[in-house]
Amino acid sequence: MILTIVIGVIVLSVLILVHELGHFFSAKATGVPVEEFGIGFPPRIWGKKWRGTIYSINWIPFGGFNKIAGEIDPQVPKGLASRGYWVRLLVLSGGIIMNLLLPFVLISIAYMVPHNVIDGKVQVEKVAAGSPAEMAGIRPGDHIVSVNGKPVKSLGDLSRDVQLHLGAEMDVTVIHSDGATETVTLVPRWRPPPGQGAMGTQSTLLDARIVSESLPFWRAIPTGVRQCIEALALYKNGIIGMIIGTVPFIPTGPVGIVQVAGEVARSGISPVLELTAFISIAIAITQIIPFPALDGGRIIFVLVEWARRGKRVSPKIEGIVHTIGFVVLLALLLLITYQDIFRWSTGGSLIP
């Protein structure tokens, strides 16, 4: 339990710190004063001022923070609010950019680290009448070899490929029970009938074995890039699914993330790196939402000012809006945290 919590806190802290580093580097690069950059949260253990910025280490070991001069008040000399549109947009989006860049690094490293993968044959057990699979010519007993040329060696591979192509054509290569190989084209459904799935198949894994692999960096990097792009597509499809009601909405907060990270850590360093990467993408997507107090909400005020040709919203009004947004977010966080704690204490898990 203690190790689970420690690993989870480390994962979440790294992601928060990376986000804040994005704001820090973009502010420094554009000449916006940063009054303090802290690791952890106050009270302060140690601090040193260097080149106009206090660098501090604090007692609460959870993430970090920035104090950027003049975030809202344009009267602060050289402060953020007094700068041009592009400078403000860059600084405000710096954290989001870092959270999107980090996964490319983490997943590439995850593929270079020795890790276990499933190697087996996916065999179709059942095909629903009138489903995309049946209409494409897939039959019970067929082996699914690849999707769009990418090998399918586990049920997880197949599920991921299907989720990536919801509503879009995908080429599925199968080996029929008579030994003939065929590539068919089908479109997975957004709204399949209950119990059928997007393709309309039920499959099983044959001759499965666990193998250890590690990729050289010249293969790991492009693989990491592809995985990150696919992760963004999966998040997009997941959001669409929640909107149309085909994907359940299960919110989770810091406690839930700590629980999941701790459970995943039992499988080794590579799964932890991948999980950290996916959570980083989720943080970036959350922060870009145009809601007050989030980065996206602050960016909206800059865009409104630009659209009004320099007519700025009153700093006082903007401050009130962000304060209200922060209170709402805090209330939601407390509610989600309660749900996470209840789920954890009753033996529930966010991992299927």
The 8 nearest C-alpha neighbors of each residue, nearest first, counted from 0:
[[1, 3, 2, 4, 261, 5, 258, 262],
 [2, 0, 4, 3, 5, 6, 261, 7],
 [3, 1, 5, 4, 0, 6, 261, 7],
 [4, 2, 261, 0, 1, 6, 5, 7],
 [3, 5, 7, 1, 2, 6, 257, 8],
 [6, 4, 2, 8, 7, 3, 9, 1],
 [7, 5, 9, 3, 8, 4, 261, 2],
 [257, 6, 8, 260, 4, 10, 261, 9],
 [7, 9, 5, 11, 10, 6, 257, 12],
 [8, 10, 12, 6, 7, 11, 13, 5],
 [11, 9, 7, 13, 8, 12, 6, 275],
 [10, 12, 14, 8, 13, 9, 7, 15],
 [13, 11, 62, 61, 9, 15, 14, 10],
 [12, 14, 16, 10, 11, 15, 17, 9],
 [13, 15, 17, 11, 12, 16, 18, 279],
 [16, 14, 62, 18, 12, 17, 13, 11],
 [15, 17, 62, 63, 13, 19, 18, 14],
 [18, 16, 20, 14, 19, 15, 13, 21],
 [19, 17, 94, 15, 21, 16, 20, 98],
 [18, 20, 16, 22, 21, 17, 94, 64],
 [21, 19, 23, 17, 22, 18, 24, 16],
 [20, 22, 94, 93, 97, 18, 19, 23],
 [21, 23, 93, 94, 19, 25, 20, 90],
 [22, 24, 20, 26, 21, 25, 19, 27],
 [25, 23, 27, 21, 26, 22, 20, 28],
 [24, 26, 90, 28, 22, 27, 23, 93],
 [27, 25, 31, 23, 29, 90, 24, 28],
 [26, 28, 24, 30, 29, 25, 31, 23],
 [29, 27, 25, 26, 30, 24, 31, 23],
 [30, 28, 26, 27, 31, 25, 86, 90],
 [31, 29, 27, 28, 26, 32, 77, 25],
 [30, 32, 26, 29, 27, 78, 79, 77],
 [33, 31, 68, 34, 67, 30, 78, 27],
 [34, 32, 67, 35, 52, 66, 68, 31],
 [33, 35, 52, 66, 67, 53, 32, 68],
 [36, 34, 53, 66, 52, 33, 65, 54],
 [37, 35, 65, 54, 64, 53, 55, 66],
 [36, 38, 55, 64, 63, 56, 54, 39],
 [37, 39, 63, 56, 57, 55, 62, 40],
 [40, 38, 60, 63, 61, 57, 62, 59],
 [39, 41, 59, 57, 63, 58, 42, 38],
 [42, 40, 43, 57, 58, 59, 39, 44],
 [41, 43, 58, 57, 40, 44, 59, 56],
 [42, 44, 57, 41, 45, 58, 56, 55],
 [45, 43, 57, 56, 58, 42, 46, 55],
 [46, 44, 56, 55, 43, 57, 47, 54],
 [45, 47, 55, 54, 53, 56, 48, 44],
 [46, 48, 54, 53, 49, 55, 45, 52],
 [47, 49, 53, 52, 54, 51, 50, 46],
 [50, 48, 52, 51, 53, 47, 54, 46],
 [51, 49, 52, 48, 53, 32, 33, 34],
 [50, 52, 49, 48, 34, 53, 32, 33],
 [53, 51, 34, 35, 48, 49, 50, 33],
 [52, 54, 48, 35, 47, 34, 55, 36],
 [55, 53, 36, 47, 46, 37, 35, 48],
 [56, 54, 46, 37, 45, 53, 38, 57],
 [57, 55, 38, 45, 44, 37, 43, 39],
 [58, 56, 43, 44, 39, 41, 40, 42],
 [57, 59, 42, 41, 60, 44, 43, 40],
 [58, 60, 40, 39, 61, 57, 41, 42],
 [61, 59, 39, 58, 62, 40, 57, 38],
 [60, 62, 39, 12, 59, 63, 40, 8],
 [63, 61, 12, 16, 15, 39, 13, 38],
 [62, 64, 38, 39, 16, 37, 40, 15],
 [63, 65, 37, 36, 19, 38, 66, 62],
 [66, 64, 36, 35, 67, 19, 37, 23],
 [65, 67, 35, 34, 33, 68, 36, 64],
 [68, 66, 33, 34, 65, 70, 32, 69],
 [67, 69, 78, 32, 70, 33, 34, 79],
 [68, 70, 78, 72, 79, 75, 71, 80],
 [69, 71, 79, 80, 68, 67, 72, 78],
 [70, 72, 80, 69, 314, 73, 318, 79],
 [71, 73, 69, 74, 80, 314, 75, 70],
 [74, 72, 81, 80, 75, 71, 69, 78],
 [73, 75, 72, 76, 81, 69, 78, 80],
 [74, 76, 78, 69, 73, 72, 77, 81],
 [77, 75, 78, 74, 81, 73, 69, 68],
 [78, 76, 31, 81, 75, 79, 82, 32],
 [79, 77, 69, 68, 75, 76, 81, 80],
 [78, 80, 70, 69, 81, 82, 31, 87],
 [79, 81, 73, 71, 70, 82, 78, 69],
 [82, 80, 73, 79, 78, 77, 74, 83],
 [81, 83, 79, 80, 86, 87, 84, 78],
 [84, 82, 86, 85, 87, 81, 80, 79],
 [83, 85, 87, 86, 88, 301, 82, 305],
 [84, 86, 88, 87, 83, 89, 82, 90],
 [87, 85, 89, 88, 83, 84, 90, 82],
 [86, 88, 90, 84, 89, 85, 91, 79],
 [87, 89, 85, 91, 86, 90, 92, 84],
 [88, 90, 86, 92, 87, 91, 93, 85],
 [91, 89, 25, 93, 87, 22, 26, 92],
 [90, 92, 88, 89, 93, 87, 294, 22],
 [91, 93, 89, 95, 90, 94, 88, 96],
 [94, 92, 21, 22, 90, 96, 95, 91],
 [95, 93, 18, 21, 22, 97, 96, 92],
 [94, 96, 283, 98, 92, 97, 93, 99],
 [95, 97, 93, 99, 94, 98, 100, 92],
 [98, 96, 100, 94, 21, 99, 95, 18],
 [99, 97, 95, 279, 101, 96, 283, 100],
 [98, 100, 96, 97, 280, 101, 102, 95],
 [101, 99, 97, 98, 102, 103, 96, 104],
 [100, 102, 104, 98, 103, 99, 97, 105],
 [103, 101, 276, 105, 104, 100, 106, 99],
 [104, 102, 101, 224, 106, 223, 105, 100],
 [105, 103, 107, 102, 101, 106, 108, 100],
 [104, 106, 102, 108, 107, 272, 103, 276],
 [105, 107, 109, 223, 108, 273, 103, 104],
 [106, 108, 223, 220, 219, 104, 110, 109],
 [109, 107, 111, 105, 106, 110, 112, 104],
 [110, 108, 269, 106, 112, 107, 111, 272],
 [109, 111, 107, 108, 219, 112, 214, 213],
 [110, 112, 214, 213, 108, 109, 219, 215],
 [111, 113, 109, 110, 213, 114, 108, 269],
 [114, 112, 213, 212, 211, 111, 115, 110],
 [115, 113, 211, 212, 112, 269, 213, 116],
 [114, 116, 211, 210, 209, 212, 117, 113],
 [117, 115, 210, 209, 211, 118, 114, 212],
 [118, 116, 209, 208, 153, 119, 210, 207],
 [117, 119, 152, 208, 207, 209, 116, 153],
 [118, 120, 207, 152, 206, 205, 153, 204],
 [119, 121, 205, 204, 152, 122, 206, 142],
 [122, 120, 204, 143, 142, 203, 153, 205],
 [121, 123, 142, 203, 202, 141, 140, 204],
 [122, 124, 202, 139, 140, 141, 125, 201],
 [125, 123, 202, 139, 201, 140, 122, 203],
 [126, 124, 201, 139, 200, 123, 127, 202],
 [125, 127, 200, 199, 133, 139, 138, 128],
 [128, 126, 199, 130, 200, 129, 195, 125],
 [129, 127, 130, 133, 126, 199, 134, 132],
 [128, 130, 133, 127, 134, 131, 132, 199],
 [129, 131, 199, 133, 132, 127, 128, 134],
 [132, 130, 134, 133, 198, 185, 135, 186],
 [133, 131, 135, 137, 130, 198, 134, 199],
 [134, 132, 136, 130, 135, 137, 131, 129],
 [133, 135, 131, 136, 132, 130, 129, 137],
 [136, 134, 132, 133, 137, 183, 185, 131],
 [135, 137, 133, 134, 138, 132, 183, 131],
 [136, 138, 132, 133, 135, 141, 139, 126],
 [139, 137, 141, 140, 136, 126, 133, 123],
 [140, 138, 124, 123, 125, 141, 126, 137],
 [139, 141, 123, 176, 122, 124, 138, 142],
 [142, 140, 175, 123, 176, 174, 139, 122],
 [141, 143, 122, 174, 173, 121, 144, 123],
 [144, 142, 173, 121, 145, 172, 122, 141],
 [143, 145, 173, 172, 151, 150, 142, 174],
 [146, 144, 150, 151, 149, 172, 148, 171],
 [145, 147, 171, 149, 148, 170, 172, 150],
 [148, 146, 170, 149, 169, 171, 145, 172],
 [147, 149, 146, 145, 150, 170, 172, 171],
 [148, 150, 145, 146, 147, 151, 144, 160],
 [151, 149, 145, 144, 152, 148, 146, 156],
 [152, 150, 145, 156, 144, 153, 157, 149],
 [153, 151, 119, 118, 120, 150, 156, 121],
 [154, 152, 156, 155, 151, 119, 117, 121],
 [153, 155, 157, 156, 158, 121, 204, 152],
 [154, 156, 158, 153, 157, 159, 152, 160],
 [157, 155, 153, 159, 154, 151, 158, 160],
 [156, 158, 154, 160, 155, 159, 151, 161],
 [157, 159, 155, 161, 160, 156, 154, 162],
 [158, 160, 162, 156, 157, 161, 155, 163],
 [161, 159, 163, 157, 162, 158, 156, 164],
 [160, 162, 158, 164, 163, 159, 157, 165],
 [163, 161, 159, 164, 160, 165, 158, 233],
 [162, 164, 160, 161, 233, 165, 159, 232],
 [165, 163, 167, 161, 162, 166, 160, 187],
 [166, 164, 187, 167, 162, 188, 189, 163],
 [165, 167, 187, 188, 186, 164, 189, 168],
 [168, 166, 164, 186, 165, 169, 187, 185],
 [169, 167, 186, 185, 184, 164, 170, 166],
 [170, 168, 184, 185, 147, 186, 171, 167],
 [169, 171, 184, 147, 183, 146, 182, 172],
 [172, 170, 146, 183, 182, 145, 184, 173],
 [171, 173, 182, 145, 144, 181, 143, 183],
 [174, 172, 143, 142, 144, 181, 180, 175],
 [173, 175, 180, 142, 141, 179, 178, 181],
 [176, 174, 141, 178, 177, 179, 173, 180],
 [175, 177, 178, 141, 140, 174, 179, 142],
 [176, 178, 175, 179, 174, 141, 180, 140],
 [179, 177, 175, 176, 174, 180, 141, 173],
 [178, 180, 175, 174, 177, 181, 176, 173],
 [181, 179, 174, 173, 175, 178, 182, 172],
 [180, 182, 173, 172, 183, 174, 179, 175],
 [183, 181, 172, 171, 173, 170, 184, 180],
 [184, 182, 171, 170, 135, 172, 181, 185],
 [183, 185, 170, 169, 171, 135, 168, 182],
 [184, 186, 168, 169, 131, 135, 187, 183],
 [185, 187, 168, 167, 166, 131, 169, 188],
 [188, 186, 197, 165, 198, 166, 161, 164],
 [187, 189, 197, 190, 191, 166, 165, 186],
 [188, 190, 165, 166, 191, 197, 187, 245],
 [189, 191, 188, 192, 245, 197, 196, 193],
 [190, 192, 197, 188, 196, 195, 189, 193],
 [191, 193, 195, 194, 190, 196, 197, 199],
 [194, 192, 195, 191, 196, 190, 197, 199],
 [193, 195, 196, 192, 191, 199, 201, 127],
 [196, 194, 199, 193, 192, 191, 127, 200],
 [197, 195, 199, 198, 191, 194, 200, 192],
 [196, 198, 188, 187, 191, 199, 189, 195],
 [199, 197, 187, 132, 131, 196, 200, 130],
 [198, 200, 195, 130, 196, 127, 197, 126],
 [201, 199, 126, 125, 198, 127, 202, 195],
 [200, 202, 125, 124, 123, 126, 199, 203],
 [203, 201, 123, 124, 122, 200, 121, 125],
 [202, 204, 122, 121, 123, 205, 124, 201],
 [205, 203, 121, 120, 122, 119, 207, 153],
 [204, 206, 120, 207, 119, 121, 203, 122],
 [207, 205, 119, 120, 208, 204, 118, 121],
 [208, 206, 119, 205, 118, 204, 117, 120],
 [207, 209, 118, 117, 119, 210, 206, 116],
 [208, 210, 117, 116, 115, 118, 211, 207],
 [211, 209, 115, 116, 208, 117, 212, 118],
 [212, 210, 115, 114, 113, 116, 209, 213],
 [211, 213, 113, 114, 115, 210, 214, 116],
 [214, 212, 113, 111, 112, 110, 114, 215],
 [213, 215, 111, 219, 110, 218, 216, 212],
 [216, 214, 218, 217, 219, 111, 213, 110],
 [215, 217, 219, 218, 220, 214, 111, 107],
 [216, 218, 215, 219, 220, 221, 214, 222],
 [219, 217, 216, 215, 220, 221, 214, 222],
 [218, 220, 216, 107, 222, 214, 110, 217],
 [219, 221, 107, 223, 222, 218, 216, 217],
 [222, 220, 224, 223, 219, 218, 225, 217],
 [223, 221, 219, 225, 220, 224, 226, 218],
 [222, 224, 107, 106, 220, 226, 221, 225],
 [223, 225, 221, 227, 222, 226, 103, 220],
 [226, 224, 222, 228, 223, 227, 229, 221],
 [225, 227, 229, 223, 228, 224, 230, 222],
 [228, 226, 230, 224, 229, 225, 223, 103],
 [227, 229, 225, 231, 230, 226, 224, 232],
 [228, 230, 232, 226, 227, 231, 233, 225],
 [231, 229, 227, 233, 232, 228, 226, 234],
 [232, 230, 234, 228, 229, 233, 235, 227],
 [231, 233, 229, 235, 230, 234, 236, 228],
 [232, 234, 230, 236, 235, 231, 163, 237],
 [235, 233, 237, 231, 232, 236, 238, 230],
 [236, 234, 232, 238, 233, 237, 231, 239],
 [235, 237, 239, 233, 238, 234, 240, 232],
 [236, 238, 234, 240, 235, 239, 233, 241],
 [237, 239, 241, 235, 240, 236, 234, 242],
 [240, 238, 236, 242, 237, 241, 243, 235],
 [239, 241, 246, 237, 245, 243, 238, 242],
 [242, 240, 246, 244, 238, 239, 243, 245],
 [241, 243, 239, 240, 244, 238, 245, 246],
 [244, 242, 240, 241, 245, 239, 246, 238],
 [243, 245, 241, 242, 246, 240, 247, 239],
 [244, 246, 240, 243, 241, 247, 190, 189],
 [245, 247, 241, 240, 244, 248, 237, 243],
 [248, 246, 241, 249, 245, 244, 240, 237],
 [247, 249, 241, 250, 246, 244, 238, 242],
 [250, 248, 247, 251, 349, 246, 335, 241],
 [251, 249, 248, 335, 252, 339, 255, 338],
 [252, 250, 255, 335, 249, 339, 256, 253],
 [251, 253, 255, 254, 336, 335, 256, 332],
 [252, 254, 256, 255, 257, 336, 251, 11],
 [255, 253, 257, 256, 252, 339, 336, 258],
 [256, 254, 258, 339, 251, 252, 257, 253],
 [255, 257, 253, 259, 258, 254, 260, 252],
 [7, 256, 258, 254, 260, 255, 259, 8],
 [259, 257, 255, 261, 256, 260, 254, 262],
 [258, 260, 262, 256, 261, 257, 263, 255],
 [261, 259, 7, 263, 257, 262, 258, 256],
 [260, 262, 3, 264, 258, 7, 259, 263],
 [263, 261, 259, 264, 260, 265, 258, 3],
 [262, 264, 260, 265, 261, 266, 259, 271],
 [265, 263, 261, 266, 267, 262, 271, 260],
 [264, 266, 263, 267, 262, 261, 268, 3],
 [267, 265, 264, 263, 270, 268, 262, 269],
 [268, 266, 264, 265, 269, 270, 271, 263],
 [267, 269, 271, 270, 272, 264, 266, 109],
 [268, 270, 109, 272, 271, 267, 114, 273],
 [271, 269, 273, 272, 268, 267, 274, 263],
 [272, 270, 274, 268, 269, 273, 264, 275],
 [273, 271, 275, 269, 270, 274, 105, 109],
 [272, 274, 270, 276, 271, 275, 106, 277],
 [275, 273, 271, 277, 276, 272, 270, 278],
 [276, 274, 272, 278, 273, 277, 271, 279],
 [275, 277, 102, 273, 279, 274, 278, 105],
 [276, 278, 280, 274, 279, 275, 273, 281],
 [279, 277, 281, 275, 280, 276, 274, 282],
 [278, 280, 276, 282, 98, 277, 281, 275],
 [281, 279, 283, 277, 278, 282, 99, 98],
 [280, 282, 278, 284, 279, 283, 285, 277],
 [283, 281, 285, 279, 280, 284, 286, 278],
 [282, 284, 95, 280, 286, 281, 285, 98],
 [285, 283, 281, 287, 282, 286, 280, 288],
 [286, 284, 282, 283, 287, 288, 281, 293],
 [287, 285, 283, 294, 293, 288, 284, 295],
 [286, 288, 295, 284, 285, 294, 289, 283],
 [287, 289, 295, 286, 285, 290, 296, 284],
 [290, 288, 296, 295, 287, 299, 291, 293],
 [289, 291, 296, 288, 293, 295, 292, 324],
 [290, 292, 296, 324, 321, 293, 320, 297],
 [293, 291, 321, 325, 324, 296, 290, 294],
 [294, 292, 296, 295, 286, 291, 290, 297],
 [295, 293, 297, 286, 296, 91, 287, 298],
 [294, 296, 287, 289, 298, 288, 293, 297],
 [295, 297, 289, 290, 291, 293, 299, 294],
 [298, 296, 294, 299, 300, 295, 293, 291],
 [297, 299, 295, 301, 296, 300, 294, 88],
 [300, 298, 302, 296, 297, 301, 303, 295],
 [299, 301, 303, 297, 298, 302, 304, 296],
 [302, 300, 304, 298, 299, 303, 305, 84],
 [301, 303, 305, 299, 304, 300, 306, 298],
 [304, 302, 306, 300, 305, 301, 299, 307],
 [305, 303, 311, 307, 301, 309, 302, 310],
 [304, 306, 302, 308, 307, 303, 309, 301],
 [307, 305, 303, 308, 304, 302, 309, 310],
 [308, 306, 304, 310, 305, 309, 303, 311],
 [309, 307, 305, 306, 310, 304, 303, 311],
 [308, 310, 304, 305, 307, 311, 306, 303],
 [311, 309, 307, 304, 308, 312, 305, 303],
 [310, 312, 304, 309, 313, 307, 303, 314],
 [311, 313, 314, 317, 310, 304, 316, 300],
 [312, 314, 316, 315, 311, 317, 318, 72],
 [315, 313, 317, 316, 71, 72, 318, 312],
 [314, 316, 318, 313, 317, 319, 312, 71],
 [317, 315, 319, 313, 318, 314, 320, 312],
 [318, 316, 314, 320, 319, 315, 313, 321],
 [317, 319, 315, 321, 316, 320, 314, 322],
 [320, 318, 322, 316, 317, 321, 323, 315],
 [321, 319, 317, 323, 322, 318, 324, 316],
 [320, 322, 292, 291, 324, 318, 323, 319],
 [323, 321, 319, 325, 324, 320, 318, 326],
 [324, 322, 326, 320, 325, 321, 319, 327],
 [325, 323, 291, 321, 327, 322, 292, 326],
 [324, 326, 322, 328, 292, 323, 327, 329],
 [325, 327, 329, 323, 324, 328, 330, 322],
 [328, 326, 324, 330, 329, 325, 331, 323],
 [329, 327, 325, 331, 330, 326, 332, 324],
 [330, 328, 332, 326, 331, 327, 325, 333],
 [329, 331, 327, 333, 332, 328, 326, 334],
 [332, 330, 328, 334, 329, 333, 335, 327],
 [331, 333, 329, 335, 330, 334, 336, 328],
 [332, 334, 336, 330, 331, 335, 337, 329],
 [335, 333, 331, 337, 336, 332, 330, 338],
 [334, 336, 338, 332, 337, 333, 252, 251],
 [337, 335, 339, 333, 338, 334, 252, 332],
 [336, 338, 334, 340, 335, 339, 341, 333],
 [337, 339, 335, 341, 336, 340, 342, 334],
 [340, 338, 336, 342, 255, 337, 341, 254],
 [339, 341, 343, 337, 342, 338, 344, 336],
 [340, 342, 338, 344, 339, 343, 337, 345],
 [343, 341, 347, 339, 345, 340, 344, 338],
 [342, 344, 340, 346, 347, 345, 341, 339],
 [345, 343, 341, 346, 342, 340, 347, 339],
 [346, 344, 342, 343, 347, 341, 340, 348],
 [347, 345, 343, 344, 342, 348, 341, 340],
 [348, 346, 342, 343, 345, 349, 344, 341],
 [347, 349, 350, 343, 346, 342, 351, 259],
 [348, 350, 351, 259, 347, 255, 258, 251],
 [349, 351, 348, 259, 262, 263, 347, 258],
 [350, 349, 348, 347, 259, 262, 263, 155]]
